[in-house]
Amino acid sequence: MTTLSSDAPVVLITGANSGIGAALARRLAADERSLALHGRRDDGPGGEELRHVAETCRELGARECRILFADLGSESAVHHLIDTTFAHFGRIDQIVSNAGYALQQGICQSTWASQERALQVMPLTFAALIRRAAPALRASPVARVVGVSSFVAHRFDVDTPFLETAAAKAAMEAIAKSAAAELAPAGVTVNCVAPGYTRKDGHKPRANALAWDQAAARTPSGRIATPEKIAEAIRFLLSEGASHITGQVVHVDGGLTLA
């Protein structure tokens, strides 16, 4: 097995152009990590956002920062992302599978196509990322994988159904536990973080104020998380201090899923 230094691990973050992914990228940049930042499309607002995040990360102290674009709805796209990252850096130490979406609709509104798309983009992509990167992860002394799940996989409300997203995120958690058991002998940890209600971008003016007030009222802490709060939990799971934590789902939700 190749021996690699734990200095400046290479971290691949999917969905890094905004929200939790962008907040995590900025936080890890301050730790002088090397970053591979993924976005779905080069053109349009998302591409501009990702380039801005990458530039900010360089200013904050990232050892190196590379941006990559891929639609993660297929295995070939995942292979491209992993292979390109490895070819550039010569290693992949940590993966944060953050790309995903929340679709509010119930069983009667969902379709085969909408369910299939959710599974492709979230759990199937998560599994493919781990599978393709497994040799690199096994060779790393600081190998960590974190999947971003959601409270919707644990809390169900007749007024706000999230059928596709709930199923996809629950599948991610099951994949994380299975992969954690398989990869633990190699020192690779695999965990999930399940955020509660989280603002997409805390720097923008507040939109849908009534909906956010209702969400805060449902949360025992009475507060809505910022992306930075979720990023801190992920950062911990990537750290040496979390090296004995694997196969877990860490709820960062202000007590939303206590009941």
WOBEL-V268607 format. One record per residue. N is the residue number from 0. RES is the residue in one letter. PSI is psi in radians with two decimals (NA if undefined). Layout:
# WOBEL-V268607
[[N	RES	PSI] [N	RES	PSI]]
This chain:
# WOBEL-V268607
[[0	M	2.38] [1	T	2.37] [2	T	2.19] [3	L	2.57] [4	S	2.60] [5	S	-0.01] [6	D	2.30] [7	A	1.12] [8	P	2.63] [9	V	2.15] [10	V	2.16] [11	L	2.17] [12	I	2.08] [13	T	2.62] [14	G	0.83] [15	A	0.08] [16	N	-0.32] [17	S	3.06] [18	G	-2.38] [19	I	-0.75] [20	G	-0.76] [21	A	-0.73] [22	A	-0.72] [23	L	-0.75] [24	A	-0.79] [25	R	-0.69] [26	R	-0.73] [27	L	-0.53] [28	A	-0.68] [29	A	-0.36] [30	D	0.09] [31	E	0.68] [32	R	2.85] [33	S	2.29] [34	L	2.38] [35	A	1.98] [36	L	2.16] [37	H	2.47] [38	G	2.82] [39	R	-0.79] [40	R	2.50] [41	D	-0.64] [42	D	2.88] [43	G	-3.09] [44	P	-0.66] [45	G	-0.70] [46	G	-0.72] [47	E	-0.72] [48	E	-0.78] [49	L	-0.71] [50	R	-0.65] [51	H	-0.73] [52	V	-0.77] [53	A	-0.74] [54	E	-0.73] [55	T	-0.71] [56	C	-0.70] [57	R	-0.71] [58	E	-0.56] [59	L	-0.22] [60	G	0.19] [61	A	2.36] [62	R	-0.76] [63	E	2.62] [64	C	2.14] [65	R	2.41] [66	I	2.51] [67	L	2.51] [68	F	2.37] [69	A	2.47] [70	D	1.92] [71	L	0.58] [72	G	0.14] [73	S	2.72] [74	E	-0.64] [75	S	-0.62] [76	A	-0.69] [77	V	-0.76] [78	H	-0.73] [79	H	-0.76] [80	L	-0.85] [81	I	-0.80] [82	D	-0.68] [83	T	-0.72] [84	T	-0.80] [85	F	-0.69] [86	A	-0.63] [87	H	-0.81] [88	F	-0.39] [89	G	0.14] [90	R	2.74] [91	I	2.07] [92	D	-0.62] [93	Q	2.52] [94	I	2.32] [95	V	1.92] [96	S	1.61] [97	N	-0.42] [98	A	2.33] [99	G	-2.99] [100	Y	2.80] [101	A	2.14] [102	L	1.97] [103	Q	1.75] [104	Q	2.72] [105	G	-3.00] [106	I	-0.64] [107	C	-0.34] [108	Q	-0.39] [109	S	2.83] [110	T	2.93] [111	W	-0.76] [112	A	-0.72] [113	S	-0.64] [114	Q	-0.75] [115	E	-0.73] [116	R	-0.76] [117	A	-0.73] [118	L	-0.65] [119	Q	-0.82] [120	V	-0.55] [121	M	-1.43] [122	P	-0.69] [123	L	-0.67] [124	T	-0.75] [125	F	-0.85] [126	A	-0.73] [127	A	-0.64] [128	L	-0.82] [129	I	-0.80] [130	R	-0.83] [131	R	-0.60] [132	A	-0.05] [133	A	-0.80] [134	P	-0.73] [135	A	-0.70] [136	L	-0.74] [137	R	-0.51] [138	A	-0.17] [139	S	2.45] [140	P	-0.11] [141	V	0.68] [142	A	2.19] [143	R	2.50] [144	V	2.31] [145	V	2.24] [146	G	2.41] [147	V	1.92] [148	S	-2.56] [149	S	2.69] [150	F	-0.37] [151	V	-0.25] [152	A	-0.08] [153	H	-0.32] [154	R	2.25] [155	F	2.34] [156	D	2.24] [157	V	-0.51] [158	D	-0.38] [159	T	1.27] [160	P	2.46] [161	F	1.11] [162	L	-1.01] [163	E	-0.82] [164	T	-0.72] [165	A	-0.80] [166	A	-0.74] [167	A	-0.76] [168	K	-0.66] [169	A	-0.68] [170	A	-0.68] [171	M	-0.73] [172	E	-0.67] [173	A	-0.72] [174	I	-0.74] [175	A	-0.75] [176	K	-0.71] [177	S	-0.79] [178	A	-0.64] [179	A	-0.78] [180	A	-0.70] [181	E	-0.66] [182	L	-0.13] [183	A	-0.70] [184	P	-0.40] [185	A	0.02] [186	G	0.20] [187	V	2.21] [188	T	2.53] [189	V	2.09] [190	N	2.98] [191	C	2.61] [192	V	2.30] [193	A	1.68] [194	P	2.69] [195	G	-2.64] [196	Y	2.19] [197	T	2.30] [198	R	2.43] [199	K	-0.68] [200	D	1.88] [201	G	-0.15] [202	H	-0.10] [203	K	2.71] [204	P	2.57] [205	R	2.22] [206	A	2.76] [207	N	0.93] [208	A	-0.73] [209	L	-0.76] [210	A	-0.70] [211	W	-0.65] [212	D	-0.69] [213	Q	-0.68] [214	A	-0.74] [215	A	-0.66] [216	A	-0.53] [217	R	-0.31] [218	T	2.17] [219	P	-0.62] [220	S	-0.31] [221	G	0.24] [222	R	2.66] [223	I	2.38] [224	A	2.68] [225	T	2.78] [226	P	-0.56] [227	E	-0.59] [228	K	-0.72] [229	I	-0.69] [230	A	-0.64] [231	E	-0.67] [232	A	-0.72] [233	I	-0.75] [234	R	-0.74] [235	F	-0.77] [236	L	-0.37] [237	L	-0.16] [238	S	2.92] [239	E	-0.57] [240	G	-0.34] [241	A	0.31] [242	S	-0.28] [243	H	0.24] [244	I	2.07] [245	T	2.62] [246	G	0.39] [247	Q	2.71] [248	V	1.96] [249	V	2.01] [250	H	2.10] [251	V	1.38] [252	D	0.26] [253	G	0.38] [254	G	0.14] [255	L	-0.65] [256	T	0.39] [257	L	-0.69] [258	A	NA]]
